[in-house]
Amino acid sequence: MEKRKIQVGDVGRFVMVDEPVISPDGWLVAFLVKRTLVTEDRYSSNLWIYNRQTRRLSQLTSGGGDHSPAWAPDGLRLAFVSRNPQGMAIWIADLEGHAAPRPVFHTKGRIPRFHWSPEGEHILFLHRKEEKDIKEIEDIPFWIDGEGFICQGATQLLRLNILSGEVETLTDTETDVRSFACSHKGDRVALCLAHKRDFYLCDVLLMDMETGAIQEMASGFQTFVPPAWSPDDKFILIQGHRRQRGMASHNDLWLIPVDGGKPRNLTAQLPLNIGNSLYCDVRIRILQGPVWEGKCVYFLLSEGGAVKLARVNVESGELKVIVDGDVGVNSFSVKGDYLAFSKGTDTAPIELWEKTKEGERRITHFNDGLLRHVNIARPERFTFRASDGQAIEGWIIKPNDFDPNRGYPAILWIHGGPKSKFGYDFMHEFQLYAANGYAVAYLNPRGSDGYSEDFADIRKHFGERDYQDIMEGTDWLLNKFPWIDPDRLGVTGISYGGFMTNWIVTHTDRFAAAVSEEGISDQITMFGTTDIGPFFNKDVIGGEPWSNLESYLEKSPLLRADRVKTPIMFIHSLDDLRCGVEQSIQLFTALRCLGRKAKLLLLPSGGHVVGWTGRPSLRIERLRQKLLWFDEFLKR
C-alpha cells in the first residue's frame, strides 16, 4: 500500500497515551487516553484499564475530561479527577461492583493533586479557590502560565471523607502547598511549600496528621514533582536541586531523614539530569516524579537526545538503566519486578509498554492505523565539533521523495528552555515540513539538557556560545549536505528558541525567512510582566534591571531592530504569561515602523505552548500559517 504524505490536519489524528498506574496487586494498569475532537475543537481524555492476565484493554470512563488515576489501597476502587466547563471534581470508580463512577467532591477552583490515605477512607488533595473578577494583588507571582491569576489565597491541603463527604482543611491560607505525599502508615504527610518570594523554591516540611504540628525538614529545594516516602517511612525522597548552578542545575535525588539530619544526595556522582525535557508535540504533559520500590528508586534519566528509565540502589548506590536506547520515556509505574511505562521514538508517538523478566512488550497500538497510511521520515543523527572543541549533537530529516541531485530549502528549529532538548521523541511538525519539501535540522547547542551542567550553564551569556554553536552547526550542515540550498534557509523556535530566532535575525541576514514563537525581545518587560520574570531573569541575565541595566539592554533583540533584514513572522497567544505577548508586539511594531517585512499572528488562547496544548483549531492554524510563511520566502 502506497503511503501518503503527512498533513497539517494529522496533528489532530494522533492519539496520546500516558500516565500508567499499577494496581496494588500488580495485575491491572490504569492509564490515560487523550483524543483530539477536531470538529468540536476540543480534546477528550478518558481512563482505560489493561489486565495483565488476559492482556485485555477496556475503557473505564467516558467523561471526556478525566485524568490522574489513583488506585485505592484495596485495589478495588480507582479515583480520578475530571474537568469540565463547570469546574473540577474527584470521582471514584468501583471496579468490583461495576457501578458507574460517582463524584465525591466538586469545585469551581482547581485540584492540582490528590492522594488516597493508606486506610482507604479519605482522599487528601490540593485545592485552590476560584479567582474573583476583581484582583487584589499584594505579592508576586500573581499569575502562572496555564493557570491564570493566583491571587485568591494559597493552594491548600484538604482531607475528604469519601463516605460522609466531610472536607477538612489541613493547611492555612498563608501556606502555599506545591505538592505532598502521605507516609505509608498515614500518620504523617510530607509537604513541599512554595517560597513566598521565589516562584521556583520549596521548603520540605512534615505534618503530623494527629496533632497538625508542622516541622521543617529542609529548605531551598527547586522541585516541581511530588516527594516520595521510603518503604519504612524513615526517609522523604525529593527530586530537585539547590541551585548550585542556578537554573542550569541538574536535578538529583535527595534523601531527607525524618528523624533529623542533613539531606543526602543519592545521585551526586551522576553527571546527567533527572527528568524529561524532551520536545514532543503529540504528548500529554506529565510531571513524573521518582518512585521508591523495594531497595531502589526509579527515575527518568536525561542522556543526550534520549530520556531513559533508570534506577539507583539506595544502599549500594549502584545505577542501572532499565529502559535503554534511542527512546523518550515520559511516565512510569513500578510494582515489584513489573514496570508499566509510556515510551515514544522519533518515528512513532508514545504508546504504553510493559517490562517483565521476559523483556519489554508494547501494550497499546492506538496510532498504528494512522502510521500505516502516512510516510514518516527517519531523522539522521550527527555530531560536529564546535570551534572550541565541544561535540554538539543534532539531527536532520530529509525531504520526502528526496533526490540527492536536487537542491532543497531547509528549516532550522531551535528548542526553548534553554535547558530542554531535541532527540528521540515524535514531532509531527518536523514530519510536516519534510512532507512539504523541506529539510529539517535541529541541534542541542550549549544551554541544552541531556549533557553536563557545564554544557547547560549559559547564564548571563545568552546569545554568545549558544549562538555560535547554532551558526557553526549551520555551516557544518551546508558543508556536509550540499543539496541544502544556502539561499533558502529558514529558522524558527519557541520560547528561548523564539528569543534565539529574534537574536539571529538581529545579528545575521543569512536566513531567508524566520518565525519567532512566544519569544523574548525585551528583557526588561520580561522581568516585570511575566510569571517567572523576576526569578528567571535575575538568574540568567543577572540581577534586576535597576542593578544591571547594561546586561538587560545587551540581551534584548528589540534594541537591534534596525539591523533586521530577514522577513519574520511572530506567533503569540494572548494569554501567554511565561513570555508575554508584548514581547512579540514590541519587535513587530519596531520592524513595521522601520518598513521591514513582518507579520504578527495572535492566537486568542493556549498559553505559552499553544502549539502543543492549544485548542485543535489553533494548533492547525499555527502550522498552516508557518508553512505559508516559509513557502512564500523559501520556495521562490
C-alpha positions as CSV (number, residue, x, y, z in Angstrom):
1,M,0.0,0.0,0.0
2,E,1.4,3.4,-1.0
3,K,1.6,5.8,1.9
4,R,0.5,9.4,1.7
5,K,2.4,12.4,3.0
6,I,1.6,13.7,6.4
7,Q,-0.7,16.7,6.5
8,V,-1.4,19.6,8.8
9,G,-4.7,18.0,10.0
10,D,-2.9,14.9,11.1
11,V,-1.9,16.7,14.3
12,G,-5.5,16.0,15.4
13,R,-5.4,12.3,14.4
14,F,-2.7,11.2,16.8
15,V,-3.9,9.5,20.0
16,M,-2.0,10.4,23.1
17,V,-1.4,7.6,25.7
18,D,0.2,8.1,29.1
19,E,0.1,8.2,32.9
20,P,0.1,4.4,33.7
21,V,-0.6,3.5,37.3
22,I,-0.3,-0.2,38.5
23,S,-2.9,-1.6,40.9
24,P,-1.8,-2.7,44.4
25,D,-1.9,-6.4,43.5
26,G,0.1,-5.7,40.3
27,W,-2.4,-7.2,37.8
28,L,-4.2,-4.1,36.5
29,V,-2.8,-0.9,34.9
30,A,-4.9,2.2,34.7
31,F,-3.8,4.8,32.1
32,L,-5.0,7.9,30.2
33,V,-6.0,8.0,26.6
34,K,-6.5,11.5,25.0
35,R,-8.0,12.1,21.6
36,T,-8.5,15.2,19.6
37,L,-12.1,16.0,18.5
38,V,-11.3,18.4,15.6
39,T,-14.9,19.1,14.7
40,E,-15.8,20.1,18.2
41,D,-12.5,21.9,18.7
42,R,-11.6,20.2,21.9
43,Y,-9.9,17.2,23.5
44,S,-11.4,14.1,25.1
45,S,-9.4,12.3,27.8
46,N,-10.7,9.0,29.4
47,L,-9.2,6.3,31.6
48,W,-8.6,2.8,30.3
49,I,-7.6,-0.4,32.1
50,Y,-5.1,-3.1,31.0
51,N,-5.5,-6.5,32.5
52,R,-2.1,-8.3,32.6
53,Q,-3.6,-11.8,32.9
54,T,-5.9,-11.5,30.0
55,R,-4.0,-8.8,28.1
56,R,-7.3,-7.2,27.5
57,L,-7.8,-3.4,27.2
58,S,-11.0,-1.8,28.2
59,Q,-12.3,1.8,28.5
60,L,-13.3,2.6,32.1
61,T,-14.6,6.2,31.9
62,S,-16.2,8.4,29.3
63,G,-16.4,11.8,31.0
64,G,-14.1,13.4,28.4
65,G,-12.0,15.3,30.9
66,D,-10.8,12.5,33.1
67,H,-7.2,12.2,34.2
68,S,-4.9,11.5,37.2
69,P,-5.9,7.9,38.0
70,A,-5.1,6.6,41.6
71,W,-5.8,3.2,43.0
72,A,-7.4,2.8,46.4
73,P,-5.3,0.7,48.8
74,D,-7.7,-2.2,48.4
75,G,-7.2,-2.2,44.6
76,L,-11.0,-2.3,44.1
77,R,-11.6,1.4,43.5
78,L,-10.0,3.9,41.3
79,A,-10.1,7.7,42.0
80,F,-9.5,10.3,39.3
81,V,-10.0,13.9,38.6
82,S,-12.5,15.1,35.9
83,R,-12.6,18.6,34.4
84,N,-15.4,20.3,32.5
85,P,-16.6,23.9,31.9
86,Q,-18.3,23.9,35.3
87,G,-15.1,23.1,37.3
88,M,-13.2,20.1,38.6
89,A,-14.3,17.0,40.5
90,I,-12.9,14.0,42.2
91,W,-14.6,10.8,41.1
92,I,-14.4,7.2,42.3
93,A,-15.0,4.1,40.1
94,D,-15.9,0.8,41.8
95,L,-14.2,-1.9,39.7
96,E,-15.6,-4.8,41.8
97,G,-19.2,-3.7,41.7
98,H,-19.0,-2.4,38.1
99,A,-21.2,0.6,39.1
100,A,-20.9,3.9,37.3
101,P,-18.2,6.2,38.6
102,R,-19.6,8.7,41.2
103,P,-18.4,12.2,42.1
104,V,-17.3,12.7,45.7
105,F,-16.1,16.3,45.6
106,H,-16.7,19.2,43.2
107,T,-15.2,22.7,43.0
108,K,-15.1,25.7,40.6
109,G,-11.5,26.0,41.7
110,R,-8.5,23.8,40.9
111,I,-7.4,20.4,42.1
112,P,-3.7,20.1,41.2
113,R,-3.0,16.8,43.0
114,F,-4.6,14.2,45.2
115,H,-3.6,11.0,47.2
116,W,-5.5,8.2,48.9
117,S,-5.0,7.9,52.6
118,P,-3.5,4.4,53.5
119,E,-6.7,3.2,55.2
120,G,-8.7,4.0,52.0
121,E,-11.4,6.1,53.8
122,H,-10.1,9.5,52.9
123,I,-8.6,11.4,50.0
124,L,-6.1,14.1,50.6
125,F,-5.9,16.8,47.8
126,L,-4.6,20.2,46.9
127,H,-7.2,22.9,46.3
128,R,-7.1,26.4,45.0
129,K,-10.2,28.6,45.2
130,E,-11.9,30.1,42.2
131,E,-10.5,33.5,41.4
132,K,-12.6,36.7,41.8
133,D,-13.1,39.0,38.8
134,I,-11.5,41.9,40.7
135,K,-7.9,41.2,41.6
136,E,-6.3,42.4,44.8
137,I,-2.6,41.8,44.3
138,E,-0.1,42.2,47.1
139,D,2.8,39.9,46.1
140,I,4.4,38.1,43.2
141,P,3.9,35.9,41.4
142,F,0.3,36.8,40.9
143,W,-0.3,34.7,37.8
144,I,1.1,31.4,36.4
145,D,1.1,30.4,32.7
146,G,-1.6,27.7,32.1
147,E,-3.4,28.6,35.3
148,G,-4.1,32.3,35.2
149,F,-4.3,34.5,38.3
150,I,-3.4,33.0,41.7
151,C,-4.3,35.9,44.0
152,Q,-7.3,34.2,45.7
153,G,-5.4,32.7,48.6
154,A,-3.0,29.8,48.7
155,T,-3.1,26.3,47.4
156,Q,-4.2,24.4,50.5
157,L,-4.2,20.7,51.6
158,L,-7.7,19.3,52.3
159,R,-8.9,15.9,53.5
160,L,-12.1,14.4,52.2
161,N,-14.1,11.7,54.0
162,I,-15.4,9.7,51.0
163,L,-18.3,8.2,53.0
164,S,-19.7,11.3,54.7
165,G,-18.4,13.9,52.2
166,E,-17.0,16.0,55.0
167,V,-14.0,18.1,54.0
168,E,-11.3,19.3,56.5
169,T,-8.8,22.0,55.7
170,L,-5.3,21.0,56.9
171,T,-3.2,24.0,56.0
172,D,-3.8,27.7,56.3
173,T,-4.4,30.4,53.7
174,E,-0.9,31.7,54.0
175,T,0.8,28.3,53.3
176,D,1.0,27.6,49.5
177,V,1.4,23.8,49.1
178,R,3.0,22.8,45.8
179,S,3.0,19.0,46.3
180,F,2.7,16.4,49.1
181,A,2.9,12.7,49.8
182,C,1.3,10.6,52.6
183,S,3.5,8.2,54.6
184,H,2.7,4.5,54.2
185,K,1.4,4.4,57.8
186,G,-0.7,7.5,57.1
187,D,0.4,9.3,60.3
188,R,2.5,11.9,58.6
189,V,2.4,14.0,55.3
190,A,5.5,15.4,53.6
191,L,4.7,18.9,52.3
192,C,6.6,20.9,49.7
193,L,5.7,24.6,50.4
194,A,6.4,27.3,47.9
195,H,8.6,30.2,48.9
196,K,6.8,33.5,49.3
197,R,9.1,35.5,47.1
198,D,10.6,32.9,44.8
199,F,8.5,31.0,42.3
200,Y,10.9,28.1,42.0
201,L,12.0,27.3,45.5
202,C,10.3,25.0,48.1
203,D,10.8,24.1,51.7
204,V,10.1,20.5,52.8
205,L,8.0,20.1,55.9
206,L,6.5,17.3,57.9
207,M,2.9,17.4,59.1
208,D,1.7,15.1,62.0
209,M,-1.8,14.0,61.0
210,E,-3.0,13.5,64.5
211,T,-1.8,16.8,66.1
212,G,-1.5,19.0,63.0
213,A,2.0,20.0,64.1
214,I,4.4,21.0,61.3
215,Q,8.1,20.6,61.4
216,E,10.6,21.9,58.8
217,M,12.9,19.2,57.4
218,A,14.8,21.0,54.6
219,S,14.8,24.3,52.8
220,G,15.7,25.8,49.5
221,F,15.0,23.0,47.0
222,Q,13.9,23.7,43.5
223,T,11.4,20.9,42.8
224,F,8.3,20.6,40.8
225,V,7.4,16.9,41.3
226,P,5.8,15.2,44.4
227,P,8.0,13.9,47.1
228,A,8.0,10.1,48.0
229,W,8.5,8.0,51.1
230,S,10.9,5.2,51.8
231,P,9.1,1.8,52.3
232,D,9.8,2.1,56.1
233,D,8.8,5.7,56.3
234,K,12.2,6.7,57.6
235,F,13.1,9.0,54.7
236,I,11.5,11.5,52.4
237,L,12.7,11.5,48.8
238,I,13.0,14.7,46.9
239,Q,13.8,15.2,43.2
240,G,15.3,18.6,42.6
241,H,18.4,20.8,43.2
242,R,19.6,23.6,45.4
243,R,20.6,25.9,42.6
244,Q,24.3,25.1,42.7
245,R,24.4,26.5,39.1
246,G,21.2,28.5,39.2
247,M,18.6,27.5,36.6
248,A,21.2,25.4,34.8
249,S,21.5,23.0,37.8
250,H,20.8,19.3,37.3
251,N,18.2,17.6,39.4
252,D,19.3,15.0,41.9
253,L,17.6,12.5,44.2
254,W,17.8,13.7,47.9
255,L,17.1,11.6,51.0
256,I,15.8,13.6,53.9
257,P,15.9,11.7,57.3
258,V,12.6,12.0,59.1
259,D,14.3,11.8,62.5
260,G,16.6,14.6,61.7
261,G,19.9,15.1,59.9
262,K,21.1,16.7,56.7
263,P,19.7,15.7,53.3
264,R,21.9,13.2,51.4
265,N,22.4,13.4,47.7
266,L,21.8,9.9,46.4
267,T,22.9,10.7,42.8
268,A,25.8,13.1,43.5
269,Q,28.1,11.2,41.1
270,L,25.6,11.2,38.3
271,P,26.7,13.8,35.6
272,L,23.3,13.9,33.9
273,N,20.0,15.5,34.7
274,I,17.0,13.7,36.1
275,G,13.6,14.4,34.4
276,N,12.1,14.8,31.0
277,S,12.7,18.0,29.0
278,L,12.5,16.3,25.6
279,Y,10.4,18.0,22.9
280,C,7.3,16.2,21.6
281,D,4.2,17.9,20.1
282,V,1.8,15.0,20.4
283,R,2.3,14.1,24.1
284,I,0.4,14.5,27.4
285,R,2.5,16.7,29.7
286,I,3.2,14.6,32.8
287,L,5.3,15.7,35.8
288,Q,6.8,12.3,36.6
289,G,8.5,12.1,39.9
290,P,10.7,9.3,41.4
291,V,9.2,6.1,42.6
292,W,10.7,4.2,45.6
293,E,10.1,0.5,45.2
294,G,11.9,-2.0,47.5
295,K,15.6,-1.1,47.8
296,C,15.7,1.0,44.6
297,V,14.5,4.4,43.4
298,Y,13.3,4.6,39.8
299,F,13.6,7.8,37.8
300,L,13.8,9.4,34.4
301,L,17.4,9.9,33.1
302,S,18.1,12.6,30.5
303,E,21.0,11.4,28.4
304,G,21.8,13.1,25.1
305,G,18.7,13.0,22.9
306,A,17.1,10.2,24.9
307,V,15.1,10.0,28.1
308,K,15.6,6.6,29.7
309,L,14.2,4.8,32.7
310,A,16.8,4.1,35.4
311,R,17.1,3.1,39.0
312,V,19.6,3.5,41.8
313,N,20.0,1.1,44.7
314,V,19.7,3.2,47.9
315,E,22.1,1.1,49.9
316,S,24.9,0.4,47.4
317,G,24.4,3.5,45.1
318,E,24.5,1.2,42.1
319,L,22.9,2.8,39.0
320,K,21.2,0.7,36.3
321,V,19.4,1.8,33.2
322,I,16.2,-0.3,32.9
323,V,14.7,1.1,29.7
324,D,17.5,2.0,27.3
325,G,18.0,3.0,23.7
326,D,17.1,5.9,21.4
327,V,13.7,6.5,23.2
328,G,11.7,9.0,25.1
329,V,10.2,7.6,28.3
330,N,7.5,10.0,29.6
331,S,5.9,8.3,32.6
332,F,6.1,5.0,34.5
333,S,4.7,2.9,37.4
334,V,6.5,0.2,39.3
335,K,5.3,-2.8,41.3
336,G,7.8,-5.4,42.3
337,D,9.6,-6.5,39.2
338,Y,6.9,-5.3,36.9
339,L,7.1,-2.0,35.0
340,A,4.4,-0.1,33.1
341,F,5.7,2.9,31.1
342,S,4.9,5.2,28.2
343,K,7.6,5.4,25.5
344,G,7.9,7.0,22.1
345,T,10.6,7.4,19.5
346,D,11.4,10.0,16.8
347,T,9.4,7.9,14.3
348,A,6.5,6.7,16.4
349,P,4.3,8.5,19.0
350,I,4.1,7.5,22.6
351,E,2.3,4.2,23.4
352,L,2.0,2.2,26.6
353,W,4.6,-0.5,27.3
354,E,5.4,-3.1,30.0
355,K,8.6,-4.8,31.2
356,T,8.8,-8.1,33.0
357,K,11.6,-10.6,33.4
358,E,10.9,-11.8,29.9
359,G,11.6,-8.3,28.4
360,E,9.7,-5.3,27.0
361,R,6.3,-5.6,25.3
362,R,4.1,-2.9,23.7
363,I,0.6,-2.9,25.3
364,T,-1.2,-0.3,23.1
365,H,-1.3,0.3,19.4
366,F,-3.6,3.4,19.2
367,N,-1.5,5.1,16.5
368,D,-0.8,2.1,14.3
369,G,-3.7,2.7,12.0
370,L,-2.5,6.2,11.1
371,L,1.1,5.3,10.8
372,R,0.2,2.6,8.3
373,H,-1.1,5.2,6.0
374,V,1.4,8.1,6.3
375,N,5.0,8.4,5.3
376,I,7.3,9.0,8.3
377,A,10.8,10.2,7.6
378,R,13.6,8.9,9.7
379,P,15.8,11.5,11.3
380,E,19.6,11.1,10.9
381,R,21.7,11.8,13.9
382,F,25.0,13.7,13.5
383,T,27.6,15.4,15.7
384,F,30.1,18.2,14.9
385,R,32.9,19.9,16.7
386,A,32.3,23.5,17.7
387,S,35.2,25.9,17.3
388,D,36.1,25.4,21.0
389,G,36.3,21.6,20.5
390,Q,32.9,20.7,22.2
391,A,30.9,18.0,20.5
392,I,27.4,19.1,19.5
393,E,24.6,16.7,18.8
394,G,21.9,17.2,16.2
395,W,19.6,15.6,13.7
396,I,18.4,16.2,10.2
397,I,15.3,15.0,8.4
398,K,15.5,14.8,4.6
399,P,12.5,15.9,2.5
400,N,10.1,13.2,1.4
401,D,10.9,11.9,-2.1
402,F,14.5,13.0,-1.6
403,D,16.7,13.3,-4.7
404,P,20.4,14.0,-3.9
405,N,20.8,15.7,-7.3
406,R,18.3,18.4,-6.4
407,G,18.6,21.4,-4.1
408,Y,16.2,21.8,-1.2
409,P,15.2,24.6,1.3
410,A,15.9,23.8,5.0
411,I,14.3,24.9,8.2
412,L,16.5,25.2,11.4
413,W,14.4,24.6,14.5
414,I,15.6,25.9,17.9
415,H,14.2,24.5,21.2
416,G,13.1,26.5,24.2
417,G,14.3,26.4,27.8
418,P,17.2,26.9,27.1
419,K,17.5,23.8,29.3
420,S,15.4,21.5,27.2
421,K,16.4,19.3,24.3
422,F,15.6,17.6,21.0
423,G,16.0,13.9,20.3
424,Y,14.2,10.7,20.3
425,D,10.6,11.6,20.6
426,F,8.0,12.3,17.9
427,M,7.5,15.7,16.3
428,H,4.6,16.0,13.9
429,E,5.7,19.5,12.9
430,F,9.1,18.2,11.7
431,Q,7.4,15.5,9.6
432,L,5.1,18.1,8.1
433,Y,7.9,20.2,6.8
434,A,9.6,17.1,5.4
435,A,6.3,16.2,3.6
436,N,6.2,19.7,2.1
437,G,9.7,19.5,0.6
438,Y,11.9,20.9,3.4
439,A,14.9,19.5,5.1
440,V,14.6,20.0,8.9
441,A,17.6,20.4,11.1
442,Y,17.6,20.6,14.9
443,L,20.5,20.8,17.4
444,N,21.2,20.7,21.1
445,P,23.6,23.7,21.4
446,R,25.1,24.9,24.6
447,G,22.4,25.5,27.2
448,S,20.6,22.3,26.3
449,D,19.7,19.5,28.7
450,G,21.0,15.9,28.3
451,Y,24.6,16.7,28.9
452,S,26.7,18.1,31.7
453,E,25.8,21.0,34.0
454,D,28.8,22.9,32.4
455,F,27.3,22.3,29.0
456,A,23.9,23.6,30.2
457,D,25.2,26.7,32.0
458,I,24.9,29.7,29.7
459,R,23.6,32.0,32.4
460,K,24.5,35.7,31.7
461,H,25.7,34.6,28.3
462,F,22.6,34.2,26.2
463,G,23.3,34.9,22.5
464,E,27.0,34.1,22.9
465,R,28.3,30.5,22.8
466,D,24.8,29.2,22.1
467,Y,24.5,31.4,19.1
468,Q,28.0,30.3,17.9
469,D,27.0,26.7,18.2
470,I,23.9,27.3,16.1
471,M,25.8,29.3,13.4
472,E,28.7,26.8,13.3
473,G,26.1,24.0,13.1
474,T,24.5,25.7,10.1
475,D,27.9,26.0,8.4
476,W,28.6,22.3,9.1
477,L,25.2,21.2,7.7
478,L,25.8,23.2,4.5
479,N,29.2,21.6,4.1
480,K,28.0,18.1,4.9
481,F,24.8,18.2,2.8
482,P,25.5,20.2,-0.4
483,W,21.9,19.6,-1.5
484,I,20.8,22.2,1.1
485,D,20.3,25.5,-0.7
486,P,22.2,28.2,1.4
487,D,19.9,30.9,-0.1
488,R,16.8,29.1,1.1
489,L,17.3,28.7,4.8
490,G,14.6,29.3,7.4
491,V,14.8,29.5,11.2
492,T,12.2,29.1,13.9
493,G,11.9,28.5,17.6
494,I,9.6,28.7,20.6
495,S,10.2,30.5,24.0
496,Y,14.0,30.7,24.4
497,G,14.0,29.4,20.8
498,G,11.9,32.4,19.9
499,F,14.4,34.6,21.7
500,M,17.2,33.0,19.8
501,T,15.3,33.5,16.5
502,N,15.0,37.2,17.3
503,W,18.7,37.2,18.3
504,I,19.7,35.6,15.0
505,V,17.8,38.0,12.7
506,T,19.3,41.0,14.6
507,H,22.8,39.6,14.1
508,T,22.8,38.0,10.7
509,D,20.9,38.0,7.4
510,R,21.8,34.5,6.2
511,F,18.3,33.2,6.8
512,A,15.7,34.0,4.1
513,A,12.7,33.7,6.5
514,A,12.1,33.4,10.2
515,V,9.2,32.5,12.5
516,S,9.5,33.5,16.2
517,E,7.0,31.9,18.6
518,E,6.3,33.0,22.2
519,G,9.8,34.5,22.2
520,I,11.6,37.3,24.1
521,S,12.6,40.6,22.6
522,D,12.9,42.9,25.7
523,Q,14.4,41.5,28.9
524,I,13.1,44.5,31.0
525,T,9.5,43.8,30.3
526,M,10.2,40.1,30.5
527,F,11.3,40.7,34.1
528,G,8.4,42.9,35.0
529,T,5.3,41.3,33.4
530,T,5.7,37.6,33.3
531,D,5.1,34.8,35.9
532,I,8.8,33.8,36.1
533,G,10.5,37.0,35.0
534,P,11.6,38.3,38.4
535,F,13.2,35.0,39.3
536,F,14.3,33.6,35.9
537,N,15.8,36.8,34.6
538,K,17.6,37.6,37.9
539,D,19.5,34.3,37.4
540,V,20.0,34.0,33.6
541,I,20.5,37.7,32.8
542,G,22.0,38.7,36.2
543,G,20.4,40.9,38.9
544,E,17.5,43.2,38.2
545,P,17.0,45.9,35.5
546,W,17.8,48.7,38.0
547,S,21.0,47.0,39.2
548,N,22.3,45.6,35.9
549,L,20.6,47.7,33.1
550,E,23.5,47.2,30.7
551,S,23.1,43.4,30.6
552,Y,19.3,43.7,30.3
553,L,19.7,46.0,27.3
554,E,22.5,43.9,25.8
555,K,20.4,40.8,25.8
556,S,17.3,42.5,24.3
557,P,17.0,41.9,20.5
558,L,14.4,44.8,20.4
559,L,17.2,47.3,20.6
560,R,18.8,46.0,17.4
561,A,15.6,46.0,15.4
562,D,17.1,48.4,12.8
563,R,19.5,45.6,11.8
564,V,16.8,43.1,10.7
565,K,16.6,42.3,7.0
566,T,15.0,38.8,7.3
567,P,11.2,38.6,6.8
568,I,9.9,37.4,10.1
569,M,6.5,36.3,11.5
570,F,5.7,36.4,15.2
571,I,3.3,33.9,16.7
572,H,2.0,34.5,20.2
573,S,-1.1,33.6,22.3
574,L,-2.8,36.5,24.1
575,D,-2.8,34.6,27.4
576,D,0.9,33.6,27.4
577,L,2.1,34.5,30.9
578,R,5.5,32.9,30.6
579,C,6.9,35.2,27.8
580,G,4.1,37.8,27.4
581,V,2.5,38.8,24.2
582,E,4.2,42.2,24.4
583,Q,7.5,40.6,23.6
584,S,6.3,39.9,20.0
585,I,4.2,43.0,19.7
586,Q,7.2,45.3,20.5
587,L,9.6,43.8,18.0
588,F,6.8,43.6,15.3
589,T,5.9,47.2,15.9
590,A,9.5,48.3,15.7
591,L,10.0,46.4,12.4
592,R,6.9,47.9,10.8
593,C,8.0,51.4,11.9
594,L,11.2,50.6,10.0
595,G,9.3,49.4,7.0
596,R,10.6,45.8,7.3
597,K,8.7,42.7,6.2
598,A,7.0,41.3,9.3
599,K,3.8,39.7,10.3
600,L,2.1,39.2,13.7
601,L,-0.2,36.2,14.3
602,L,-2.1,36.5,17.6
603,L,-3.9,33.4,18.9
604,P,-6.7,34.0,21.5
605,S,-5.7,31.3,24.0
606,G,-3.4,28.4,24.5
607,G,-0.8,29.8,26.9
608,H,2.9,29.6,26.4
609,V,2.9,26.3,24.4
610,V,-0.2,26.9,22.3
611,G,1.3,24.7,19.5
612,W,1.2,21.7,21.9
613,T,-1.7,22.4,24.2
614,G,-3.9,24.9,22.5
615,R,-7.3,24.2,21.0
616,P,-7.1,21.9,17.9
617,S,-8.2,24.7,15.6
618,L,-5.4,27.0,16.9
619,R,-2.7,24.3,16.5
620,I,-3.8,23.6,13.0
621,E,-3.9,27.3,12.0
622,R,-0.5,27.8,13.6
623,L,1.0,25.1,11.4
624,R,-0.8,26.3,8.3
625,Q,0.5,29.9,8.8
626,K,4.0,28.7,9.3
627,L,4.0,26.7,6.2
628,L,2.6,29.6,4.2
629,W,5.2,31.9,5.5
630,F,8.1,29.6,4.7
631,D,6.7,28.7,1.3
632,E,6.5,32.4,0.4
633,F,10.2,33.1,1.0
634,L,11.9,29.7,0.7
635,K,10.2,28.3,-2.4
636,R,10.6,31.2,-4.8
